[in-house]
Amino acid sequence: MPNETCGHIEAITDVRHAATRECAECVKTGARWMHLRTCQSCGVTLCCDSSPNRHASKHARAADHPVIASAEPGERWLYCYPDDAYAEY
C-alpha cells in the first residue's frame, strides 16, 4: 500500500471501529470473508478485497464513502480507495 495521505484521510478526526466482527452483507447470504474493514463515513463493517465478495470496496464506490479502517485486531490503518492512499493511526 502506498504510504501517503490524502484529503479524505486527513478529514478523519475520530476513527470508527467495528461494532461487530462480521461482514454485514456476507451474513445475509451465508458467504465467507477473509478480513474486515469499517467504513469511516457510515460505520458499516464489510469484507475486504481478498474476500470473494469484496463488499467494502463495492460499498465505497456505490455510496461514495472513500475511507475504510482495518477492523482486524492489532491493525491501525486507514485506506482511501479513490486516492489509493494509506495512513497508520
N, C-alpha and C positions, 0 to 999 in steps of 0.2 A: 504494500500500500504506500502511496506517496506520503511524505511526511511534511505536508504543508497545510496551512489553514485557509479558510475562505470566509466570506461574509456570513454565510449560513451558519457555519460552526461558531464563529465569533459571536453571533447573536444568541447562542445558548447560554443562559445565565444560571439555570438550575437544571441539572441533568435528570431526566425522568428515568426511573428504574422500573424493571419488570414487576408487575403486580402478581404475575403468575409465571410458572416455569413450563409453559406450553405454548405452542403456536395456536392462536385463536382460530385460524382458518383450517389448519390440519385437523384439529379436534373435530370440526364439523363433518369432515369426510372420512375420518379414521386413518388419515395419512400419517407418515412418519417425517420427522425433521432431524437435521444434524445439530445446528446451533441456532440460538435465538437472538433477535435484535429488537430493540424497543424504539418505536418512532418518537422523535423528540417534539413533534408537533401535536400529536393526539394521545400518545402513551400506549398505543396498541403494541403487543408483543407478537412478532411473527418470525417465520423461519428464514434463514439466510440463503444465499445463492448456492451454497453447497448442498442444500436440501433439494429434493426433487421438484417441489412446487414453487420455490423462490418467492414466497409470499411477501417478504419485506420489501424487496425491490419493486415488485408489482404494485404494492401499496404506495410506495414513494412516487412512482410515475403517475398512477391513477389519481391520487389525492393531492399531488404537488406538495408532498411533505419530504423535503430533501435530506434531512439528517436523521441517522439512527445511532443508537448506542449499543454496544455489545451487552447482551443480557446474560453472558456467561460468567459464572463465579470467578473472581480474581482478575477479570479483564476490565480495564478502564479506558475505553477509547470511543471516539465519535467518528463517524464517516459521513461524508456528503456525497450523495450519488451524482448530482449534476456536475459538480466541480472535481470529482474524483479526489477529494481531499480527506486527510486523516489527521486526527489530533488526539493525543492522550490527555487525560484529565486527572 
